Amino acid sequence: MSGVAPLFLLHKIENKEKVLKMSKITDTVWKLAEPIAAENGCEIWDVEYVREAGSWYLRLYIDKDGGVSINDCENVSRAMDPVLDEKDPIPGSYIFEVSSAGAERALKRPGDFEKFIGSNVEVKLYKARNNLKEYIGILKGYDDGAVIIEFKGEDIRFEKTEVAHVRLRVV
């Protein structure tokens, strides 16, 4: 019984180190990709480094006024390939993808929320509030991690610790 706590603690520390390592990878790739995206008339919306179905994926999400085309994705991808090969920020093999941020993109950074005040959003919660885990409404504000939406005519504030994710919602 006494061996359980140290194993759990070790697992927790390893997970924290893994998250920090993945964060360092995404931050590094973001910095490498930013000028390349700008040269192609785009901006970086997000960078993900995730494991799915036994493979690692590095995903670069781009955006631009007027929308992203398949040619934009291809141009950024082709320009990034040699940079990723040269700088080699990721140990091991992975699948590299460049994609549009999409119409129903995730909002993560304060600037994302500020840009889309007045837009329809979907807020998913970790735990139900008033028997609902999903709220769809109009984004009214963002305050130090808290999200405020208008839902059925009423402003509702969700604290950062409650929110699993927020996405734009096309209605």
C-alpha positions as a Markdown table, in Angstrom:
| # | Residue | x | y | z |
|---|---|---|---|---|
| 1 | Met | 0.0 | 0.0 | 0.0 |
| 2 | Ser | 2.8 | 2.5 | 0.8 |
| 3 | Gly | 4.3 | 1.9 | -2.7 |
| 4 | Val | 1.2 | 3.4 | -4.4 |
| 5 | Ala | 1.8 | 7.0 | -3.5 |
| 6 | Pro | 5.4 | 7.2 | -4.7 |
| 7 | Leu | 4.5 | 5.5 | -8.0 |
| 8 | Phe | 1.6 | 7.9 | -8.5 |
| 9 | Leu | 3.8 | 10.9 | -7.7 |
| 10 | Leu | 6.4 | 9.6 | -10.1 |
| 11 | His | 3.7 | 9.2 | -12.8 |
| 12 | Lys | 2.5 | 12.7 | -12.1 |
| 13 | Ile | 6.0 | 14.2 | -12.3 |
| 14 | Glu | 6.7 | 12.4 | -15.6 |
| 15 | Asn | 3.4 | 13.7 | -17.1 |
| 16 | Lys | 4.3 | 17.2 | -16.0 |
| 17 | Glu | 7.7 | 16.9 | -17.6 |
| 18 | Lys | 6.1 | 15.5 | -20.8 |
| 19 | Val | 3.7 | 18.5 | -20.9 |
| 20 | Leu | 6.6 | 20.9 | -20.4 |
| 21 | Lys | 8.6 | 19.2 | -23.2 |
| 22 | Met | 5.6 | 19.3 | -25.6 |
| 23 | Ser | 5.0 | 23.0 | -24.7 |
| 24 | Lys | 8.7 | 23.7 | -25.5 |
| 25 | Ile | 8.3 | 21.9 | -28.8 |
| 26 | Thr | 5.2 | 23.9 | -29.8 |
| 27 | Asp | 6.7 | 27.2 | -28.7 |
| 28 | Thr | 9.9 | 26.5 | -30.7 |
| 29 | Val | 7.9 | 25.4 | -33.8 |
| 30 | Trp | 5.7 | 28.5 | -33.5 |
| 31 | Lys | 8.8 | 30.8 | -33.5 |
| 32 | Leu | 10.2 | 29.0 | -36.5 |
| 33 | Ala | 6.9 | 29.1 | -38.4 |
| 34 | Glu | 5.8 | 32.7 | -37.7 |
| 35 | Pro | 8.1 | 34.3 | -40.3 |
| 36 | Ile | 7.3 | 31.7 | -42.9 |
| 37 | Ala | 3.6 | 32.1 | -42.4 |
| 38 | Ala | 4.0 | 35.9 | -42.7 |
| 39 | Glu | 6.0 | 35.5 | -45.9 |
| 40 | Asn | 3.0 | 33.6 | -47.3 |
| 41 | Gly | 0.5 | 36.2 | -46.2 |
| 42 | Cys | -0.7 | 34.2 | -43.2 |
| 43 | Glu | -0.4 | 34.1 | -39.4 |
| 44 | Ile | 0.0 | 31.2 | -37.0 |
| 45 | Trp | -3.2 | 30.4 | -35.2 |
| 46 | Asp | -2.0 | 27.4 | -33.2 |
| 47 | Val | 0.6 | 24.6 | -33.0 |
| 48 | Glu | -0.2 | 21.2 | -31.7 |
| 49 | Tyr | 2.1 | 18.3 | -31.0 |
| 50 | Val | 0.0 | 15.3 | -30.1 |
| 51 | Arg | 0.0 | 11.5 | -30.2 |
| 52 | Glu | -2.9 | 9.8 | -32.0 |
| 53 | Ala | -3.4 | 6.2 | -32.9 |
| 54 | Gly | 0.3 | 5.4 | -32.1 |
| 55 | Ser | 1.8 | 8.2 | -34.2 |
| 56 | Trp | 3.0 | 11.7 | -33.3 |
| 57 | Tyr | 1.5 | 14.6 | -35.2 |
| 58 | Leu | 2.8 | 18.1 | -35.5 |
| 59 | Arg | 0.0 | 20.4 | -36.6 |
| 60 | Leu | 0.4 | 23.9 | -37.7 |
| 61 | Tyr | -2.9 | 25.9 | -38.0 |
| 62 | Ile | -2.8 | 29.0 | -40.1 |
| 63 | Asp | -5.2 | 31.9 | -40.7 |
| 64 | Lys | -5.5 | 35.0 | -42.9 |
| 65 | Asp | -8.0 | 37.6 | -43.8 |
| 66 | Gly | -10.3 | 36.3 | -46.4 |
| 67 | Gly | -9.6 | 32.7 | -45.5 |
| 68 | Val | -6.9 | 30.1 | -46.1 |
| 69 | Ser | -6.7 | 28.1 | -49.3 |
| 70 | Ile | -5.1 | 24.7 | -49.9 |
| 71 | Asn | -2.3 | 26.6 | -51.8 |
| 72 | Asp | -1.6 | 28.6 | -48.6 |
| 73 | Cys | -1.3 | 25.3 | -46.6 |
| 74 | Glu | 0.9 | 23.8 | -49.3 |
| 75 | Asn | 3.2 | 26.8 | -49.5 |
| 76 | Val | 3.7 | 27.0 | -45.7 |
| 77 | Ser | 4.2 | 23.3 | -45.5 |
| 78 | Arg | 6.8 | 23.3 | -48.3 |
| 79 | Ala | 8.6 | 26.3 | -46.7 |
| 80 | Met | 8.6 | 24.7 | -43.2 |
| 81 | Asp | 9.9 | 21.3 | -44.2 |
| 82 | Pro | 13.6 | 22.3 | -44.7 |
| 83 | Val | 13.4 | 24.5 | -41.6 |
| 84 | Leu | 12.2 | 21.6 | -39.5 |
| 85 | Asp | 14.8 | 19.3 | -41.0 |
| 86 | Glu | 17.6 | 21.8 | -40.3 |
| 87 | Lys | 16.5 | 22.9 | -36.8 |
| 88 | Asp | 15.3 | 19.4 | -35.8 |
| 89 | Pro | 13.2 | 20.6 | -32.8 |
| 90 | Ile | 11.5 | 17.2 | -32.3 |
| 91 | Pro | 13.2 | 14.0 | -31.4 |
| 92 | Gly | 11.9 | 10.9 | -33.3 |
| 93 | Ser | 9.5 | 10.7 | -36.2 |
| 94 | Tyr | 6.2 | 12.6 | -36.6 |
| 95 | Ile | 3.7 | 13.5 | -39.2 |
| 96 | Phe | 3.6 | 17.2 | -40.2 |
| 97 | Glu | 0.4 | 18.8 | -41.2 |
| 98 | Val | -0.5 | 22.4 | -42.1 |
| 99 | Ser | -4.2 | 23.3 | -42.0 |
| 100 | Ser | -6.6 | 26.2 | -41.8 |
| 101 | Ala | -7.6 | 27.2 | -38.3 |
| 102 | Gly | -11.2 | 26.5 | -39.5 |
| 103 | Ala | -14.5 | 28.3 | -39.1 |
| 104 | Glu | -15.1 | 26.6 | -35.7 |
| 105 | Arg | -11.6 | 27.1 | -34.3 |
| 106 | Ala | -10.6 | 26.8 | -30.7 |
| 107 | Leu | -10.0 | 30.1 | -28.8 |
| 108 | Lys | -7.1 | 29.8 | -26.4 |
| 109 | Arg | -5.2 | 33.0 | -26.0 |
| 110 | Pro | -6.5 | 36.3 | -24.7 |
| 111 | Gly | -6.1 | 37.9 | -28.2 |
| 112 | Asp | -8.3 | 35.1 | -29.7 |
| 113 | Phe | -11.1 | 36.0 | -27.4 |
| 114 | Glu | -10.7 | 39.8 | -27.9 |
| 115 | Lys | -10.8 | 39.3 | -31.7 |
| 116 | Phe | -14.1 | 37.4 | -31.6 |
| 117 | Ile | -16.1 | 39.4 | -29.0 |
| 118 | Gly | -19.7 | 39.4 | -30.3 |
| 119 | Ser | -19.3 | 36.0 | -32.1 |
| 120 | Asn | -21.2 | 32.8 | -31.4 |
| 121 | Val | -19.2 | 30.4 | -29.3 |
| 122 | Glu | -19.5 | 27.0 | -27.7 |
| 123 | Val | -18.2 | 26.6 | -24.2 |
| 124 | Lys | -17.6 | 23.0 | -23.0 |
| 125 | Leu | -17.2 | 22.5 | -19.3 |
| 126 | Tyr | -15.4 | 19.8 | -17.3 |
| 127 | Lys | -18.4 | 19.4 | -15.0 |
| 128 | Ala | -22.0 | 20.2 | -15.6 |
| 129 | Arg | -23.5 | 23.5 | -14.4 |
| 130 | Asn | -27.3 | 23.5 | -14.1 |
| 131 | Asn | -27.3 | 20.1 | -15.8 |
| 132 | Leu | -25.4 | 21.4 | -18.8 |
| 133 | Lys | -21.8 | 20.7 | -19.9 |
| 134 | Glu | -22.1 | 22.7 | -23.1 |
| 135 | Tyr | -23.3 | 26.3 | -23.6 |
| 136 | Ile | -23.7 | 28.0 | -26.9 |
| 137 | Gly | -24.0 | 31.8 | -26.8 |
| 138 | Ile | -22.5 | 35.1 | -27.8 |
| 139 | Leu | -19.0 | 35.9 | -26.5 |
| 140 | Lys | -19.3 | 39.0 | -24.4 |
| 141 | Gly | -15.9 | 39.1 | -22.7 |
| 142 | Tyr | -12.7 | 37.6 | -21.4 |
| 143 | Asp | -11.4 | 38.5 | -18.0 |
| 144 | Asp | -8.1 | 36.9 | -16.8 |
| 145 | Gly | -9.0 | 33.5 | -18.1 |
| 146 | Ala | -12.7 | 33.7 | -17.3 |
| 147 | Val | -15.1 | 33.6 | -20.3 |
| 148 | Ile | -18.3 | 35.6 | -20.3 |
| 149 | Ile | -21.1 | 34.7 | -22.8 |
| 150 | Glu | -24.7 | 35.7 | -23.3 |
| 151 | Phe | -26.8 | 32.6 | -23.0 |
| 152 | Lys | -30.6 | 32.8 | -23.3 |
| 153 | Gly | -30.5 | 36.5 | -22.7 |
| 154 | Glu | -28.4 | 36.3 | -19.5 |
| 155 | Asp | -24.6 | 36.9 | -19.1 |
| 156 | Ile | -22.9 | 33.9 | -17.6 |
| 157 | Arg | -19.3 | 33.9 | -16.4 |
| 158 | Phe | -17.3 | 30.7 | -16.6 |
| 159 | Glu | -14.0 | 30.6 | -14.6 |
| 160 | Lys | -10.9 | 29.2 | -16.3 |
| 161 | Thr | -10.9 | 26.1 | -14.0 |
| 162 | Glu | -14.4 | 25.2 | -15.3 |
| 163 | Val | -13.7 | 25.4 | -19.0 |
| 164 | Ala | -12.5 | 22.4 | -21.0 |
| 165 | His | -12.5 | 24.5 | -24.2 |
| 166 | Val | -14.1 | 27.3 | -26.2 |
| 167 | Arg | -14.7 | 27.2 | -29.9 |
| 168 | Leu | -16.3 | 29.6 | -32.4 |
| 169 | Arg | -19.6 | 28.3 | -33.5 |
| 170 | Val | -21.1 | 28.7 | -36.9 |
| 171 | Val | -24.9 | 28.9 | -36.7 |
